[in-house]
Amino acid sequence: MRTNKQAGEPLHIAVIGSGGSAMAAALKSVERGARVTLIEQGTLGGTCVNIGCVPSKIMIRAAHIAHLRRQSPFDAGITATEPAIHRPGLLAQQQARVEELRHGKYESILDNNQAITVIQGRARFRDTHTLIVSQADGNEREVAFDRAFIGTGARPAIAPVAGLADTPYWTSTDALASDTLPKRLVVIGASVVAVELAQAFARLGSKVTILARSLLLSREDPAIGEALGDAFRAEGIKVIHGAQASQVAHTDGEFVLTTNVGELKADKLLVAIGRTPNIETLNLEAIGVETNGGAVVVDERLQTSVPGIFAAGDCTDQPQFVYVAAAGGSRAAINMTGGQAQLDLSAMPAVVFTDPQIATVGLSEAEAEGQGFAVDSRTLTLDNVPRALVNFDTSGFIKIVAERDSGRLLGVQAVTGEAGELIQTAVMALRARMTVQDIADELFPYLTMVEGLKLCAQTFTKDVTQLSCCAG
């Protein structure tokens, strides 16, 4: 703590950033009696509300509506029609909601909180209790603090492909802000952002090709990538596995990609291979903050290697989800203000907003075996789930991984419609250390997709094909 701090003076916390982790840290710190100086070099609100979760989910939903108007399981009785897509209109609607949420959840909250001072500018550490903020007018401002929180987020990573930097390629930020839809789109990448945006653009009318260095969502259970690949092929999305671009050129408005599977041409190229933490300009090395692979290393209390300096969110080595960032920010604030809090990620849900959705929590079968568990697992195809049957959409599955002897739930993977809603029940069951028999014995509403979790649990001891529709 600063030696010149006056008795009775509130703890002063400097928060760098204004996204999910930073806002949570600032608000919780104020709630616990501190005063906060929040420093933001760009637009208030960070990635999620401005250029990530919110605009992408709006675009994905619009694309889903377009897809259903064009084709649905009920075309025998409801006339299908090819929709006319007006991307500028969709973009205006999207950005209006973004601005509404940014104002309501960030700008107005900061404006109305007298314990938080906002400074626009780029912060860097001079020492372990002082920041220097470079402002747009060229002036520099010194901010002394008792504790500091780093919540600077991340940005789209750049693929190391020859010629790419000289082309007008898209990142996810560019793609979401575009008011045009390319006739041909090539996507480099096969993780969450890549597959979500690939399907959205395909449903809005683009002919999409995905270049996957290995497989779709290769870090997940292999069955997940296989199921998503089947869904993509059914929609005309081309997925090329084991593909890598070695050269990119852009001539006369056309991208030309040289790859190990031949030459590809496109009107737009989307590069979505992950995200890089925004920490380069913070001068962390000068004060001894440890990093790993470009990310800030934090302990279980969200503290960095330097006492009194904390961090959370996408700039750290934690999973890059906004709800993890926000939870980390609030817990860091508790610890910065004298409390004791830890971030428990043992039951962390993850959702991919493709169609079908993909949702996971806990351990996959391979992960559980790798950790030394004796594992028992069951996979339930959706033709056994009444909700899927009445939806006339039975592609996908629900998989439960359990400890063999005790039956304790270890993990759930789901590829279903509304999997993101289903998975939270599995999160609570995992947190409560429930067994598959506990889940099988619970009451689940009929007809719902989450009932599939109960049915999958029942398959550990029963043949669910021999049960009546809602047998308990």
C-alpha positions as CSV (number, residue, x, y, z in Angstrom):
1,M,0.0,0.0,0.0
2,R,1.2,3.6,-0.6
3,T,3.1,5.0,2.3
4,N,1.5,8.4,1.8
5,K,-2.0,7.1,2.2
6,Q,-4.0,9.1,4.8
7,A,-5.8,7.4,7.6
8,G,-9.4,6.8,6.8
9,E,-8.9,7.4,3.1
10,P,-10.7,4.9,0.9
11,L,-8.6,2.2,-0.8
12,H,-7.8,3.4,-4.3
13,I,-8.0,0.8,-7.1
14,A,-7.0,1.5,-10.6
15,V,-8.9,-0.6,-13.2
16,I,-7.5,-0.9,-16.7
17,G,-10.2,-1.7,-19.2
18,S,-14.0,-1.5,-19.2
19,G,-15.2,-4.8,-20.4
20,G,-16.7,-7.7,-18.5
21,S,-13.9,-8.3,-16.0
22,A,-13.0,-4.7,-15.5
23,M,-16.6,-3.5,-14.9
24,A,-17.2,-6.4,-12.5
25,A,-14.0,-5.5,-10.6
26,A,-14.8,-1.8,-10.5
27,L,-18.4,-2.2,-9.3
28,K,-17.6,-4.8,-6.7
29,S,-14.7,-2.7,-5.4
30,V,-16.9,0.3,-4.9
31,E,-19.5,-1.9,-3.3
32,R,-16.8,-2.9,-0.8
33,G,-15.9,0.7,0.0
34,A,-13.1,1.5,-2.4
35,R,-12.8,4.3,-4.9
36,V,-11.9,3.4,-8.4
37,T,-10.2,5.1,-11.3
38,L,-11.1,3.3,-14.5
39,I,-8.9,3.7,-17.6
40,E,-10.1,2.9,-21.1
41,Q,-8.3,3.6,-24.3
42,G,-11.1,2.7,-26.6
43,T,-14.9,2.3,-26.6
44,L,-16.4,1.6,-23.2
45,G,-17.8,-1.9,-22.7
46,G,-15.1,-4.0,-24.1
47,T,-15.4,-6.9,-26.6
48,C,-18.6,-8.7,-25.6
49,V,-21.2,-5.9,-26.0
50,N,-19.4,-4.0,-28.8
51,I,-17.8,-6.5,-31.2
52,G,-18.3,-10.0,-29.7
53,C,-21.1,-11.8,-28.0
54,V,-24.0,-9.3,-28.5
55,P,-23.6,-8.5,-32.2
56,S,-22.6,-12.0,-33.2
57,K,-25.6,-13.6,-31.5
58,I,-27.9,-11.0,-33.2
59,M,-26.4,-11.9,-36.5
60,I,-26.7,-15.6,-35.8
61,R,-30.3,-15.3,-34.8
62,A,-31.1,-13.3,-38.0
63,A,-29.4,-16.0,-40.0
64,H,-31.4,-18.7,-38.2
65,I,-34.7,-16.9,-39.1
66,A,-33.6,-16.6,-42.8
67,H,-32.7,-20.3,-42.8
68,L,-36.1,-21.3,-41.4
69,R,-38.0,-19.2,-44.0
70,R,-36.0,-21.0,-46.7
71,Q,-36.2,-24.5,-45.2
72,S,-37.7,-26.2,-42.2
73,P,-39.0,-29.7,-41.2
74,F,-42.6,-28.4,-41.8
75,D,-42.3,-27.5,-45.4
76,A,-44.9,-30.0,-46.3
77,G,-47.5,-27.8,-44.7
78,I,-45.9,-24.4,-44.5
79,T,-44.8,-22.8,-47.8
80,A,-41.1,-22.2,-47.9
81,T,-39.8,-19.1,-49.6
82,E,-36.4,-17.7,-50.5
83,P,-35.9,-14.6,-48.2
84,A,-34.5,-11.4,-49.6
85,I,-31.6,-10.4,-47.3
86,H,-31.0,-6.7,-46.7
87,R,-27.7,-6.7,-44.8
88,P,-27.6,-2.9,-44.2
89,G,-31.0,-3.1,-42.4
90,L,-29.9,-6.1,-40.3
91,L,-26.7,-4.3,-39.4
92,A,-28.6,-1.1,-38.4
93,Q,-30.8,-3.2,-36.1
94,Q,-27.8,-5.0,-34.7
95,Q,-25.8,-1.9,-33.9
96,A,-28.8,-0.1,-32.4
97,R,-29.2,-2.9,-29.9
98,V,-25.4,-2.8,-29.2
99,E,-25.5,0.9,-28.5
100,E,-28.5,0.5,-26.3
101,L,-26.8,-2.2,-24.2
102,R,-23.5,-0.3,-24.1
103,H,-25.3,2.8,-22.8
104,G,-27.5,1.0,-20.3
105,K,-25.0,-1.5,-18.9
106,Y,-21.7,0.5,-19.1
107,E,-21.9,4.2,-19.9
108,S,-24.8,5.2,-17.7
109,I,-23.7,3.1,-14.8
110,L,-20.2,4.7,-14.9
111,D,-21.7,8.2,-15.3
112,N,-23.9,7.7,-12.3
113,N,-21.4,6.2,-9.9
114,Q,-19.6,9.0,-8.0
115,A,-17.0,6.6,-6.6
116,I,-15.7,5.7,-10.1
117,T,-13.6,8.2,-12.1
118,V,-13.2,7.4,-15.8
119,I,-10.1,8.4,-17.7
120,Q,-9.8,8.0,-21.5
121,G,-6.3,7.0,-22.5
122,R,-3.7,4.2,-22.7
123,A,-2.2,3.1,-19.4
124,R,1.2,1.7,-18.7
125,F,2.8,0.8,-15.4
126,R,5.7,3.1,-14.2
127,D,6.1,1.1,-11.0
128,T,4.0,-1.2,-8.8
129,H,1.9,1.7,-7.5
130,T,1.8,4.2,-10.4
131,L,0.3,4.2,-13.8
132,I,1.0,6.7,-16.6
133,V,-2.0,7.4,-18.9
134,S,-1.3,8.7,-22.4
135,Q,-4.3,10.7,-23.5
136,A,-5.5,11.6,-27.0
137,D,-4.4,15.2,-26.7
138,G,-0.8,14.1,-26.2
139,N,-0.7,14.8,-22.5
140,E,0.2,12.2,-19.9
141,R,-1.5,11.8,-16.6
142,E,-0.1,10.0,-13.5
143,V,-2.4,7.8,-11.4
144,A,-1.2,6.5,-8.1
145,F,-3.0,3.5,-6.7
146,D,-3.1,1.0,-3.8
147,R,-4.2,-1.9,-5.9
148,A,-4.5,-2.3,-9.7
149,F,-6.6,-4.6,-11.8
150,I,-5.8,-5.5,-15.4
151,G,-8.8,-6.3,-17.6
152,T,-7.7,-5.3,-21.0
153,G,-9.2,-8.3,-22.9
154,A,-8.0,-9.7,-26.2
155,R,-8.1,-9.1,-29.9
156,P,-8.4,-11.4,-32.9
157,A,-5.1,-13.3,-33.6
158,I,-3.4,-12.9,-36.9
159,A,-2.5,-16.0,-38.9
160,P,1.2,-16.3,-39.9
161,V,0.4,-16.6,-43.7
162,A,2.6,-15.0,-46.3
163,G,0.9,-12.0,-47.9
164,L,-2.0,-11.9,-45.6
165,A,-1.1,-8.6,-44.0
166,D,-1.2,-6.9,-47.4
167,T,-4.8,-7.9,-48.0
168,P,-8.1,-6.5,-46.7
169,Y,-8.9,-9.7,-44.9
170,W,-11.6,-9.8,-42.2
171,T,-11.3,-10.5,-38.5
172,S,-14.5,-11.3,-36.7
173,T,-14.8,-7.6,-35.8
174,D,-14.8,-6.6,-39.5
175,A,-17.2,-9.4,-40.5
176,L,-19.8,-8.4,-37.9
177,A,-19.5,-4.7,-38.9
178,S,-19.8,-5.4,-42.7
179,D,-23.0,-4.1,-44.5
180,T,-22.4,-6.5,-47.4
181,L,-22.6,-10.2,-47.8
182,P,-19.9,-11.8,-50.0
183,K,-20.9,-14.3,-52.6
184,R,-17.9,-16.5,-51.7
185,L,-16.4,-16.5,-48.2
186,V,-13.4,-18.6,-47.1
187,V,-12.9,-19.0,-43.4
188,I,-9.4,-19.8,-41.9
189,G,-10.1,-21.4,-38.6
190,A,-12.3,-24.1,-37.1
191,S,-12.9,-23.1,-33.5
192,V,-15.9,-21.3,-31.9
193,V,-15.9,-17.9,-33.7
194,A,-15.0,-19.5,-37.1
195,V,-17.8,-22.0,-37.1
196,E,-20.4,-19.6,-35.7
197,L,-19.8,-16.9,-38.3
198,A,-19.3,-19.4,-41.1
199,Q,-22.8,-20.8,-40.6
200,A,-24.3,-17.3,-40.1
201,F,-22.9,-16.1,-43.4
202,A,-23.9,-19.3,-45.2
203,R,-27.5,-18.9,-44.0
204,L,-27.5,-15.3,-45.1
205,G,-26.5,-16.3,-48.6
206,S,-22.8,-16.7,-48.9
207,K,-21.1,-19.8,-50.3
208,V,-18.7,-20.7,-47.5
209,T,-15.6,-22.8,-47.3
210,I,-13.9,-23.6,-44.0
211,L,-10.2,-24.4,-43.9
212,A,-9.6,-26.5,-40.7
213,R,-6.0,-27.1,-39.8
214,S,-7.2,-30.4,-38.2
215,L,-10.9,-31.0,-37.4
216,L,-13.8,-28.8,-36.5
217,L,-13.7,-27.9,-32.8
218,S,-10.7,-30.3,-32.4
219,R,-10.3,-29.7,-28.7
220,E,-13.7,-31.2,-28.0
221,D,-14.9,-34.8,-28.0
222,P,-14.4,-36.0,-31.6
223,A,-18.1,-36.8,-31.9
224,I,-18.9,-33.1,-31.6
225,G,-16.9,-32.1,-34.6
226,E,-18.3,-34.9,-36.6
227,A,-21.9,-33.9,-35.8
228,L,-21.3,-30.3,-36.6
229,G,-19.6,-31.3,-39.9
230,D,-22.7,-33.4,-40.8
231,A,-24.9,-30.4,-40.2
232,F,-22.7,-28.1,-42.2
233,R,-22.5,-30.4,-45.2
234,A,-26.3,-30.6,-45.1
235,E,-26.4,-26.9,-45.5
236,G,-23.9,-26.7,-48.3
237,I,-21.0,-25.4,-46.1
238,K,-17.7,-27.0,-47.4
239,V,-15.3,-28.1,-44.7
240,I,-11.8,-29.0,-45.7
241,H,-9.9,-30.9,-43.0
242,G,-6.1,-30.8,-42.7
243,A,-6.0,-27.6,-44.8
244,Q,-3.4,-24.8,-44.4
245,A,-2.9,-21.7,-46.4
246,S,0.7,-20.8,-47.3
247,Q,0.1,-17.7,-49.3
248,V,-2.6,-15.1,-49.7
249,A,-3.0,-12.5,-52.4
250,H,-5.7,-10.0,-53.2
251,T,-6.1,-8.8,-56.8
252,D,-9.0,-7.0,-58.5
253,G,-11.2,-7.5,-55.6
254,E,-10.6,-11.3,-55.3
255,F,-8.7,-13.3,-52.7
256,V,-6.5,-16.1,-54.0
257,L,-5.3,-18.6,-51.4
258,T,-2.5,-21.1,-52.0
259,T,-3.1,-24.1,-49.8
260,N,-1.9,-27.7,-49.4
261,V,-5.3,-28.7,-51.0
262,G,-5.0,-26.5,-54.0
263,E,-5.8,-22.9,-54.9
264,L,-9.0,-21.3,-53.5
265,K,-10.6,-18.1,-54.6
266,A,-13.0,-15.9,-52.6
267,D,-14.6,-12.5,-52.4
268,K,-13.9,-12.2,-48.7
269,L,-11.5,-14.0,-46.3
270,L,-12.3,-14.3,-42.6
271,V,-9.4,-15.2,-40.3
272,A,-10.7,-16.6,-37.0
273,I,-7.9,-18.6,-35.3
274,G,-8.3,-17.4,-31.8
275,R,-7.6,-14.3,-29.7
276,T,-4.4,-12.5,-28.5
277,P,-4.3,-10.8,-25.1
278,N,-4.0,-7.0,-25.1
279,I,-1.0,-6.5,-22.8
280,E,1.9,-5.3,-24.9
281,T,1.7,-1.7,-24.0
282,L,1.2,-2.1,-20.2
283,N,5.0,-2.3,-19.5
284,L,4.4,-5.4,-17.4
285,E,7.9,-6.7,-17.8
286,A,9.3,-3.6,-16.1
287,I,7.4,-4.4,-12.9
288,G,7.8,-8.1,-12.9
289,V,4.3,-9.3,-13.9
290,E,4.7,-12.9,-15.1
291,T,3.2,-13.9,-18.5
292,N,2.9,-17.1,-20.3
293,G,2.3,-17.2,-24.1
294,G,1.4,-13.6,-24.1
295,A,-1.2,-13.9,-21.3
296,V,-1.0,-12.7,-17.7
297,V,-0.6,-15.5,-15.2
298,V,-2.9,-15.3,-12.2
299,D,-3.2,-17.5,-9.1
300,E,-6.4,-18.9,-7.5
301,R,-7.1,-15.4,-6.0
302,L,-6.7,-13.7,-9.4
303,Q,-3.5,-12.0,-8.2
304,T,-0.5,-11.7,-10.6
305,S,3.1,-12.5,-9.6
306,V,3.2,-9.0,-8.2
307,P,1.4,-8.5,-4.9
308,G,-1.4,-6.0,-5.1
309,I,-1.8,-6.3,-8.9
310,F,-4.7,-8.5,-10.1
311,A,-6.1,-9.5,-13.4
312,A,-9.0,-11.5,-15.0
313,G,-10.6,-12.1,-18.3
314,D,-9.2,-12.7,-21.8
315,C,-5.9,-11.0,-21.1
316,T,-5.1,-13.8,-18.6
317,D,-4.5,-17.5,-18.8
318,Q,-8.1,-18.2,-17.9
319,P,-10.7,-19.6,-20.3
320,Q,-11.9,-16.8,-22.7
321,F,-15.6,-16.5,-21.8
322,V,-17.2,-13.3,-20.6
323,Y,-19.0,-14.9,-17.7
324,V,-15.6,-16.3,-16.5
325,A,-14.1,-12.8,-16.9
326,A,-16.9,-11.1,-14.9
327,A,-16.7,-13.8,-12.2
328,G,-13.0,-13.3,-12.0
329,G,-13.3,-9.5,-11.9
330,S,-15.7,-9.6,-8.9
331,R,-13.6,-12.1,-7.0
332,A,-10.5,-10.1,-7.6
333,A,-12.2,-7.1,-6.2
334,I,-13.1,-9.0,-3.0
335,N,-9.5,-10.0,-2.7
336,M,-8.2,-6.5,-3.4
337,T,-10.4,-5.1,-0.6
338,G,-9.4,-7.5,2.1
339,G,-11.6,-10.5,1.5
340,Q,-11.0,-14.1,0.5
341,A,-12.5,-15.4,-2.8
342,Q,-11.5,-17.9,-5.4
343,L,-12.7,-18.6,-8.9
344,D,-13.8,-22.2,-9.2
345,L,-13.9,-23.3,-12.8
346,S,-14.6,-27.0,-12.1
347,A,-18.2,-26.7,-13.4
348,M,-17.7,-24.2,-16.2
349,P,-20.2,-24.4,-19.1
350,A,-19.2,-23.6,-22.6
351,V,-21.6,-23.0,-25.5
352,V,-21.1,-22.8,-29.3
353,F,-24.0,-20.9,-31.0
354,T,-24.2,-22.9,-34.1
355,D,-27.3,-24.9,-35.2
356,P,-27.4,-27.4,-33.6
357,Q,-25.9,-25.7,-30.6
358,I,-23.0,-27.3,-28.8
359,A,-22.7,-27.2,-25.0
360,T,-20.3,-28.8,-22.6
361,V,-19.4,-28.9,-18.9
362,G,-16.9,-30.8,-16.9
363,L,-14.7,-33.5,-18.4
364,S,-14.9,-35.3,-21.7
365,E,-14.4,-39.0,-21.7
366,A,-10.8,-38.6,-22.9
367,E,-10.1,-35.9,-20.3
368,A,-11.5,-38.0,-17.5
369,E,-9.4,-41.0,-18.4
370,G,-6.4,-38.8,-18.7
371,Q,-7.0,-37.7,-15.1
372,G,-7.0,-41.2,-14.0
373,F,-10.7,-41.8,-13.6
374,A,-12.3,-45.2,-14.3
375,V,-15.0,-44.0,-16.6
376,D,-18.4,-45.1,-17.7
377,S,-20.2,-43.1,-20.4
378,R,-23.5,-43.2,-22.4
379,T,-24.5,-41.4,-25.6
380,L,-28.1,-40.8,-26.3
381,T,-29.1,-39.9,-29.9
382,L,-31.9,-37.4,-30.2
383,D,-34.3,-39.8,-31.8
384,N,-34.9,-40.9,-28.2
385,V,-35.8,-37.5,-27.0
386,P,-39.6,-36.6,-27.4
387,R,-39.0,-32.9,-27.8
388,A,-36.6,-33.6,-30.7
389,L,-39.1,-36.0,-32.3
390,V,-42.0,-33.5,-32.2
391,N,-39.6,-30.8,-33.6
392,F,-38.8,-33.2,-36.5
393,D,-35.1,-32.5,-35.8
394,T,-33.3,-35.5,-34.4
395,S,-29.7,-34.7,-35.4
396,G,-27.2,-34.6,-32.6
397,F,-26.7,-36.3,-29.2
398,I,-26.3,-36.0,-25.5
399,K,-23.4,-37.7,-23.8
400,I,-22.8,-38.2,-20.1
401,V,-19.5,-39.1,-18.6
402,A,-19.5,-40.6,-15.1
403,E,-17.2,-42.2,-12.6
404,R,-17.6,-45.9,-13.0
405,D,-17.9,-47.1,-9.4
406,S,-19.7,-44.3,-7.8
407,G,-21.8,-43.1,-10.8
408,R,-20.8,-39.5,-10.0
409,L,-21.3,-37.1,-12.9
410,L,-18.0,-36.0,-14.4
411,G,-19.1,-34.2,-17.6
412,V,-21.8,-33.7,-20.2
413,Q,-21.5,-32.9,-23.9
414,A,-24.6,-32.0,-25.9
415,V,-25.1,-31.3,-29.6
416,T,-28.8,-30.3,-29.8
417,G,-31.2,-27.5,-30.4
418,E,-31.1,-25.2,-27.4
419,A,-28.1,-27.0,-25.9
420,G,-27.0,-23.8,-24.3
421,E,-30.2,-23.9,-22.2
422,L,-29.9,-27.6,-21.4
423,I,-26.3,-27.4,-20.1
424,Q,-27.0,-25.3,-17.1
425,T,-28.9,-28.1,-15.5
426,A,-25.9,-30.3,-16.0
427,V,-23.7,-27.5,-14.4
428,M,-25.8,-27.6,-11.3
429,A,-25.8,-31.4,-11.1
430,L,-22.0,-31.4,-11.5
431,R,-21.6,-28.7,-8.8
432,A,-23.9,-30.8,-6.5
433,R,-21.8,-33.9,-7.1
434,M,-24.9,-35.8,-8.3
435,T,-24.8,-39.3,-9.7
436,V,-26.4,-40.4,-12.9
437,Q,-29.0,-42.2,-10.8
438,D,-29.8,-38.9,-9.0
439,I,-30.3,-37.3,-12.3
440,A,-32.4,-40.2,-13.6
441,D,-34.6,-40.0,-10.6
442,E,-35.3,-36.2,-10.9
443,L,-38.5,-34.8,-12.3
444,F,-37.9,-33.2,-15.7
445,P,-40.6,-31.3,-17.6
446,Y,-42.1,-33.0,-20.7
447,L,-41.6,-32.1,-23.6
448,T,-38.3,-30.3,-23.2
449,M,-34.8,-30.7,-24.6
450,V,-33.4,-30.9,-21.1
451,E,-35.4,-34.0,-20.5
452,G,-32.8,-35.6,-22.7
453,L,-30.4,-35.3,-19.8
454,K,-32.6,-37.5,-17.7
455,L,-33.1,-40.0,-20.5
456,C,-29.4,-40.2,-21.1
457,A,-28.9,-40.8,-17.3
458,Q,-31.5,-43.5,-17.4
459,T,-29.6,-45.4,-20.1
460,F,-26.9,-46.3,-17.5
461,T,-29.4,-48.8,-16.1
462,K,-32.3,-49.0,-18.6
463,D,-33.2,-49.4,-22.2
464,V,-35.0,-46.1,-22.8
465,T,-36.5,-47.3,-26.0
466,Q,-38.7,-49.6,-23.9
467,L,-40.1,-46.8,-21.8
468,S,-43.4,-44.9,-22.3
469,C,-43.2,-41.3,-23.4
470,C,-42.7,-39.7,-20.0
471,A,-41.9,-42.7,-17.8
472,G,-40.0,-41.8,-14.6
